[in-house]
Amino acid sequence: MIQKQKQKGVSPIVSVILMVTLSILLASVVSGFAFDLIDQVLQTPAQAGLQFSETFDAQSQEYTVEIVWASQGTVETIHAIRPDGSSTARMTGVGEEIEVKGVQEGQDLRVIGTLEDGTEQIVQSYTVAS
């Protein structure tokens, strides 16, 4: 006696529907990532012309760094972040300057610019006595 073998599986119609659904889901995820990356690329970078000068105090063994805002660029205001994470006063226009006192050799200062839309970005980093 020959037994018939029953084939069990998914109907071709159901498998096509599942494949189409999976393709749409995958396309949605990929496009979401792509558009997010495009938005990040299109953001205006914070730019400004800055001049740095440093003065060493032999008695305290610390530097004072003077930052002068030399040209406007794309930012509305500028402030610096000290090595300890605290912020300096804001400069609001070209020609203004700020002094950051008590900085040790090799420490980094970050200059932050505020764009027209209110977002903040690093304009420049500066390493003392480098």
PyMOL CGO cylinders between C-alpha atoms (Angstrom):
from pymol import cmd
from pymol.cgo import CYLINDER

trace = [
    CYLINDER, 0.00, 0.00, 0.00, 1.32, 3.42, -0.95, 0.3, 1, 1, 1, 1, 1, 1,
    CYLINDER, 1.32, 3.42, -0.95, 0.68, 6.23, 1.43, 0.3, 1, 1, 1, 1, 1, 1,
    CYLINDER, 0.68, 6.23, 1.43, 0.12, 9.67, 0.11, 0.3, 1, 1, 1, 1, 1, 1,
    CYLINDER, 0.12, 9.67, 0.11, 2.30, 12.25, 1.68, 0.3, 1, 1, 1, 1, 1, 1,
    CYLINDER, 2.30, 12.25, 1.68, 0.40, 15.33, 2.75, 0.3, 1, 1, 1, 1, 1, 1,
    CYLINDER, 0.40, 15.33, 2.75, 2.23, 18.57, 2.27, 0.3, 1, 1, 1, 1, 1, 1,
    CYLINDER, 2.23, 18.57, 2.27, 1.68, 21.12, 4.91, 0.3, 1, 1, 1, 1, 1, 1,
    CYLINDER, 1.68, 21.12, 4.91, 2.86, 24.69, 4.51, 0.3, 1, 1, 1, 1, 1, 1,
    CYLINDER, 2.86, 24.69, 4.51, 1.82, 28.20, 3.84, 0.3, 1, 1, 1, 1, 1, 1,
    CYLINDER, 1.82, 28.20, 3.84, -0.40, 28.94, 0.91, 0.3, 1, 1, 1, 1, 1, 1,
    CYLINDER, -0.40, 28.94, 0.91, 1.32, 30.87, -1.89, 0.3, 1, 1, 1, 1, 1, 1,
    CYLINDER, 1.32, 30.87, -1.89, -1.12, 33.77, -1.46, 0.3, 1, 1, 1, 1, 1, 1,
    CYLINDER, -1.12, 33.77, -1.46, -0.40, 34.09, 2.25, 0.3, 1, 1, 1, 1, 1, 1,
    CYLINDER, -0.40, 34.09, 2.25, 3.36, 33.99, 1.65, 0.3, 1, 1, 1, 1, 1, 1,
    CYLINDER, 3.36, 33.99, 1.65, 3.12, 36.77, -0.95, 0.3, 1, 1, 1, 1, 1, 1,
    CYLINDER, 3.12, 36.77, -0.95, 1.12, 38.93, 1.45, 0.3, 1, 1, 1, 1, 1, 1,
    CYLINDER, 1.12, 38.93, 1.45, 3.69, 38.34, 4.18, 0.3, 1, 1, 1, 1, 1, 1,
    CYLINDER, 3.69, 38.34, 4.18, 6.57, 39.23, 1.84, 0.3, 1, 1, 1, 1, 1, 1,
    CYLINDER, 6.57, 39.23, 1.84, 4.88, 42.46, 0.70, 0.3, 1, 1, 1, 1, 1, 1,
    CYLINDER, 4.88, 42.46, 0.70, 4.16, 43.43, 4.31, 0.3, 1, 1, 1, 1, 1, 1,
    CYLINDER, 4.16, 43.43, 4.31, 7.76, 42.76, 5.31, 0.3, 1, 1, 1, 1, 1, 1,
    CYLINDER, 7.76, 42.76, 5.31, 9.06, 44.79, 2.35, 0.3, 1, 1, 1, 1, 1, 1,
    CYLINDER, 9.06, 44.79, 2.35, 6.86, 47.77, 3.25, 0.3, 1, 1, 1, 1, 1, 1,
    CYLINDER, 6.86, 47.77, 3.25, 7.95, 47.61, 6.88, 0.3, 1, 1, 1, 1, 1, 1,
    CYLINDER, 7.95, 47.61, 6.88, 11.62, 47.42, 5.94, 0.3, 1, 1, 1, 1, 1, 1,
    CYLINDER, 11.62, 47.42, 5.94, 11.28, 50.34, 3.47, 0.3, 1, 1, 1, 1, 1, 1,
    CYLINDER, 11.28, 50.34, 3.47, 9.61, 52.44, 6.19, 0.3, 1, 1, 1, 1, 1, 1,
    CYLINDER, 9.61, 52.44, 6.19, 12.40, 51.82, 8.68, 0.3, 1, 1, 1, 1, 1, 1,
    CYLINDER, 12.40, 51.82, 8.68, 15.15, 52.52, 6.14, 0.3, 1, 1, 1, 1, 1, 1,
    CYLINDER, 15.15, 52.52, 6.14, 13.52, 55.74, 4.92, 0.3, 1, 1, 1, 1, 1, 1,
    CYLINDER, 13.52, 55.74, 4.92, 13.06, 56.92, 8.51, 0.3, 1, 1, 1, 1, 1, 1,
    CYLINDER, 13.06, 56.92, 8.51, 16.78, 56.55, 9.16, 0.3, 1, 1, 1, 1, 1, 1,
    CYLINDER, 16.78, 56.55, 9.16, 17.67, 58.14, 5.82, 0.3, 1, 1, 1, 1, 1, 1,
    CYLINDER, 17.67, 58.14, 5.82, 15.52, 61.24, 6.36, 0.3, 1, 1, 1, 1, 1, 1,
    CYLINDER, 15.52, 61.24, 6.36, 16.86, 61.69, 9.88, 0.3, 1, 1, 1, 1, 1, 1,
    CYLINDER, 16.86, 61.69, 9.88, 20.42, 61.56, 8.58, 0.3, 1, 1, 1, 1, 1, 1,
    CYLINDER, 20.42, 61.56, 8.58, 19.57, 64.02, 5.81, 0.3, 1, 1, 1, 1, 1, 1,
    CYLINDER, 19.57, 64.02, 5.81, 18.14, 66.47, 8.37, 0.3, 1, 1, 1, 1, 1, 1,
    CYLINDER, 18.14, 66.47, 8.37, 21.36, 66.25, 10.37, 0.3, 1, 1, 1, 1, 1, 1,
    CYLINDER, 21.36, 66.25, 10.37, 23.48, 66.89, 7.27, 0.3, 1, 1, 1, 1, 1, 1,
    CYLINDER, 23.48, 66.89, 7.27, 21.39, 69.93, 6.29, 0.3, 1, 1, 1, 1, 1, 1,
    CYLINDER, 21.39, 69.93, 6.29, 21.80, 71.66, 9.68, 0.3, 1, 1, 1, 1, 1, 1,
    CYLINDER, 21.80, 71.66, 9.68, 23.80, 74.87, 9.52, 0.3, 1, 1, 1, 1, 1, 1,
    CYLINDER, 23.80, 74.87, 9.52, 27.12, 74.44, 11.31, 0.3, 1, 1, 1, 1, 1, 1,
    CYLINDER, 27.12, 74.44, 11.31, 28.06, 76.99, 13.97, 0.3, 1, 1, 1, 1, 1, 1,
    CYLINDER, 28.06, 76.99, 13.97, 30.85, 79.17, 12.63, 0.3, 1, 1, 1, 1, 1, 1,
    CYLINDER, 30.85, 79.17, 12.63, 32.52, 82.32, 13.91, 0.3, 1, 1, 1, 1, 1, 1,
    CYLINDER, 32.52, 82.32, 13.91, 35.92, 83.92, 13.64, 0.3, 1, 1, 1, 1, 1, 1,
    CYLINDER, 35.92, 83.92, 13.64, 37.73, 83.71, 16.99, 0.3, 1, 1, 1, 1, 1, 1,
    CYLINDER, 37.73, 83.71, 16.99, 41.14, 84.86, 18.21, 0.3, 1, 1, 1, 1, 1, 1,
    CYLINDER, 41.14, 84.86, 18.21, 42.79, 83.24, 21.23, 0.3, 1, 1, 1, 1, 1, 1,
    CYLINDER, 42.79, 83.24, 21.23, 45.64, 84.57, 23.33, 0.3, 1, 1, 1, 1, 1, 1,
    CYLINDER, 45.64, 84.57, 23.33, 46.98, 83.24, 26.60, 0.3, 1, 1, 1, 1, 1, 1,
    CYLINDER, 46.98, 83.24, 26.60, 48.96, 84.78, 29.43, 0.3, 1, 1, 1, 1, 1, 1,
    CYLINDER, 48.96, 84.78, 29.43, 50.88, 82.73, 31.99, 0.3, 1, 1, 1, 1, 1, 1,
    CYLINDER, 50.88, 82.73, 31.99, 50.97, 83.84, 35.64, 0.3, 1, 1, 1, 1, 1, 1,
    CYLINDER, 50.97, 83.84, 35.64, 54.21, 82.48, 37.12, 0.3, 1, 1, 1, 1, 1, 1,
    CYLINDER, 54.21, 82.48, 37.12, 53.02, 83.03, 40.69, 0.3, 1, 1, 1, 1, 1, 1,
    CYLINDER, 53.02, 83.03, 40.69, 49.81, 80.98, 40.39, 0.3, 1, 1, 1, 1, 1, 1,
    CYLINDER, 49.81, 80.98, 40.39, 51.17, 78.68, 37.66, 0.3, 1, 1, 1, 1, 1, 1,
    CYLINDER, 51.17, 78.68, 37.66, 47.92, 79.20, 35.72, 0.3, 1, 1, 1, 1, 1, 1,
    CYLINDER, 47.92, 79.20, 35.72, 46.95, 80.64, 32.37, 0.3, 1, 1, 1, 1, 1, 1,
    CYLINDER, 46.95, 80.64, 32.37, 44.42, 83.30, 31.49, 0.3, 1, 1, 1, 1, 1, 1,
    CYLINDER, 44.42, 83.30, 31.49, 42.94, 82.78, 28.03, 0.3, 1, 1, 1, 1, 1, 1,
    CYLINDER, 42.94, 82.78, 28.03, 41.42, 85.72, 26.21, 0.3, 1, 1, 1, 1, 1, 1,
    CYLINDER, 41.42, 85.72, 26.21, 38.89, 84.91, 23.48, 0.3, 1, 1, 1, 1, 1, 1,
    CYLINDER, 38.89, 84.91, 23.48, 37.97, 87.68, 21.02, 0.3, 1, 1, 1, 1, 1, 1,
    CYLINDER, 37.97, 87.68, 21.02, 35.00, 87.36, 18.65, 0.3, 1, 1, 1, 1, 1, 1,
    CYLINDER, 35.00, 87.36, 18.65, 36.60, 88.53, 15.39, 0.3, 1, 1, 1, 1, 1, 1,
    CYLINDER, 36.60, 88.53, 15.39, 33.91, 87.83, 12.75, 0.3, 1, 1, 1, 1, 1, 1,
    CYLINDER, 33.91, 87.83, 12.75, 30.18, 87.05, 12.87, 0.3, 1, 1, 1, 1, 1, 1,
    CYLINDER, 30.18, 87.05, 12.87, 29.81, 83.76, 10.98, 0.3, 1, 1, 1, 1, 1, 1,
    CYLINDER, 29.81, 83.76, 10.98, 26.52, 81.93, 11.58, 0.3, 1, 1, 1, 1, 1, 1,
    CYLINDER, 26.52, 81.93, 11.58, 26.09, 82.39, 15.35, 0.3, 1, 1, 1, 1, 1, 1,
    CYLINDER, 26.09, 82.39, 15.35, 24.09, 84.89, 17.40, 0.3, 1, 1, 1, 1, 1, 1,
    CYLINDER, 24.09, 84.89, 17.40, 25.94, 84.57, 20.73, 0.3, 1, 1, 1, 1, 1, 1,
    CYLINDER, 25.94, 84.57, 20.73, 29.10, 82.86, 21.97, 0.3, 1, 1, 1, 1, 1, 1,
    CYLINDER, 29.10, 82.86, 21.97, 30.25, 81.59, 25.35, 0.3, 1, 1, 1, 1, 1, 1,
    CYLINDER, 30.25, 81.59, 25.35, 33.07, 79.33, 26.53, 0.3, 1, 1, 1, 1, 1, 1,
    CYLINDER, 33.07, 79.33, 26.53, 32.95, 76.21, 28.66, 0.3, 1, 1, 1, 1, 1, 1,
    CYLINDER, 32.95, 76.21, 28.66, 35.77, 76.02, 31.21, 0.3, 1, 1, 1, 1, 1, 1,
    CYLINDER, 35.77, 76.02, 31.21, 37.61, 72.73, 31.89, 0.3, 1, 1, 1, 1, 1, 1,
    CYLINDER, 37.61, 72.73, 31.89, 35.49, 72.28, 35.06, 0.3, 1, 1, 1, 1, 1, 1,
    CYLINDER, 35.49, 72.28, 35.06, 32.30, 72.45, 32.96, 0.3, 1, 1, 1, 1, 1, 1,
    CYLINDER, 32.30, 72.45, 32.96, 31.17, 75.91, 34.07, 0.3, 1, 1, 1, 1, 1, 1,
    CYLINDER, 31.17, 75.91, 34.07, 30.18, 78.51, 31.52, 0.3, 1, 1, 1, 1, 1, 1,
    CYLINDER, 30.18, 78.51, 31.52, 31.50, 82.03, 30.96, 0.3, 1, 1, 1, 1, 1, 1,
    CYLINDER, 31.50, 82.03, 30.96, 29.46, 85.14, 30.22, 0.3, 1, 1, 1, 1, 1, 1,
    CYLINDER, 29.46, 85.14, 30.22, 28.00, 85.35, 26.73, 0.3, 1, 1, 1, 1, 1, 1,
    CYLINDER, 28.00, 85.35, 26.73, 29.37, 87.54, 23.97, 0.3, 1, 1, 1, 1, 1, 1,
    CYLINDER, 29.37, 87.54, 23.97, 26.60, 89.05, 21.86, 0.3, 1, 1, 1, 1, 1, 1,
    CYLINDER, 26.60, 89.05, 21.86, 28.54, 90.76, 19.10, 0.3, 1, 1, 1, 1, 1, 1,
    CYLINDER, 28.54, 90.76, 19.10, 31.73, 90.96, 17.08, 0.3, 1, 1, 1, 1, 1, 1,
    CYLINDER, 31.73, 90.96, 17.08, 34.58, 92.72, 18.89, 0.3, 1, 1, 1, 1, 1, 1,
    CYLINDER, 34.58, 92.72, 18.89, 33.58, 91.51, 22.35, 0.3, 1, 1, 1, 1, 1, 1,
    CYLINDER, 33.58, 91.51, 22.35, 35.95, 89.42, 24.43, 0.3, 1, 1, 1, 1, 1, 1,
    CYLINDER, 35.95, 89.42, 24.43, 35.91, 87.13, 27.42, 0.3, 1, 1, 1, 1, 1, 1,
    CYLINDER, 35.91, 87.13, 27.42, 38.69, 86.06, 29.75, 0.3, 1, 1, 1, 1, 1, 1,
    CYLINDER, 38.69, 86.06, 29.75, 38.91, 82.58, 31.17, 0.3, 1, 1, 1, 1, 1, 1,
    CYLINDER, 38.91, 82.58, 31.17, 41.17, 82.57, 34.23, 0.3, 1, 1, 1, 1, 1, 1,
    CYLINDER, 41.17, 82.57, 34.23, 42.76, 79.76, 36.19, 0.3, 1, 1, 1, 1, 1, 1,
    CYLINDER, 42.76, 79.76, 36.19, 43.35, 77.35, 33.32, 0.3, 1, 1, 1, 1, 1, 1,
    CYLINDER, 43.35, 77.35, 33.32, 46.13, 74.76, 33.57, 0.3, 1, 1, 1, 1, 1, 1,
    CYLINDER, 46.13, 74.76, 33.57, 48.47, 73.76, 30.76, 0.3, 1, 1, 1, 1, 1, 1,
    CYLINDER, 48.47, 73.76, 30.76, 46.96, 71.12, 28.48, 0.3, 1, 1, 1, 1, 1, 1,
    CYLINDER, 46.96, 71.12, 28.48, 43.37, 71.79, 29.52, 0.3, 1, 1, 1, 1, 1, 1,
    CYLINDER, 43.37, 71.79, 29.52, 40.69, 72.29, 26.86, 0.3, 1, 1, 1, 1, 1, 1,
    CYLINDER, 40.69, 72.29, 26.86, 38.24, 75.13, 26.43, 0.3, 1, 1, 1, 1, 1, 1,
    CYLINDER, 38.24, 75.13, 26.43, 35.16, 74.70, 24.26, 0.3, 1, 1, 1, 1, 1, 1,
    CYLINDER, 35.16, 74.70, 24.26, 33.62, 77.71, 22.58, 0.3, 1, 1, 1, 1, 1, 1,
    CYLINDER, 33.62, 77.71, 22.58, 29.87, 77.29, 22.05, 0.3, 1, 1, 1, 1, 1, 1,
    CYLINDER, 29.87, 77.29, 22.05, 27.81, 79.26, 19.55, 0.3, 1, 1, 1, 1, 1, 1,
    CYLINDER, 27.81, 79.26, 19.55, 24.06, 79.77, 19.64, 0.3, 1, 1, 1, 1, 1, 1,
    CYLINDER, 24.06, 79.77, 19.64, 22.42, 79.66, 16.22, 0.3, 1, 1, 1, 1, 1, 1,
    CYLINDER, 22.42, 79.66, 16.22, 19.42, 81.72, 15.12, 0.3, 1, 1, 1, 1, 1, 1,
    CYLINDER, 19.42, 81.72, 15.12, 17.03, 78.84, 15.92, 0.3, 1, 1, 1, 1, 1, 1,
    CYLINDER, 17.03, 78.84, 15.92, 18.33, 78.65, 19.51, 0.3, 1, 1, 1, 1, 1, 1,
    CYLINDER, 18.33, 78.65, 19.51, 20.36, 75.46, 19.14, 0.3, 1, 1, 1, 1, 1, 1,
    CYLINDER, 20.36, 75.46, 19.14, 23.91, 75.40, 20.48, 0.3, 1, 1, 1, 1, 1, 1,
    CYLINDER, 23.91, 75.40, 20.48, 26.93, 73.84, 18.79, 0.3, 1, 1, 1, 1, 1, 1,
    CYLINDER, 26.93, 73.84, 18.79, 30.66, 73.77, 19.43, 0.3, 1, 1, 1, 1, 1, 1,
    CYLINDER, 30.66, 73.77, 19.43, 32.33, 76.43, 17.31, 0.3, 1, 1, 1, 1, 1, 1,
    CYLINDER, 32.33, 76.43, 17.31, 35.89, 75.57, 18.30, 0.3, 1, 1, 1, 1, 1, 1,
    CYLINDER, 35.89, 75.57, 18.30, 37.94, 73.76, 20.92, 0.3, 1, 1, 1, 1, 1, 1,
    CYLINDER, 37.94, 73.76, 20.92, 41.18, 75.23, 22.23, 0.3, 1, 1, 1, 1, 1, 1,
    CYLINDER, 41.18, 75.23, 22.23, 43.95, 73.50, 24.19, 0.3, 1, 1, 1, 1, 1, 1,
    CYLINDER, 43.95, 73.50, 24.19, 45.95, 75.79, 26.48, 0.3, 1, 1, 1, 1, 1, 1,
    CYLINDER, 45.95, 75.79, 26.48, 49.70, 76.02, 25.87, 0.3, 1, 1, 1, 1, 1, 1,
    CYLINDER, 49.70, 76.02, 25.87, 49.63, 73.38, 23.17, 0.3, 1, 1, 1, 1, 1, 1,
]
cmd.load_cgo(trace, "trace")
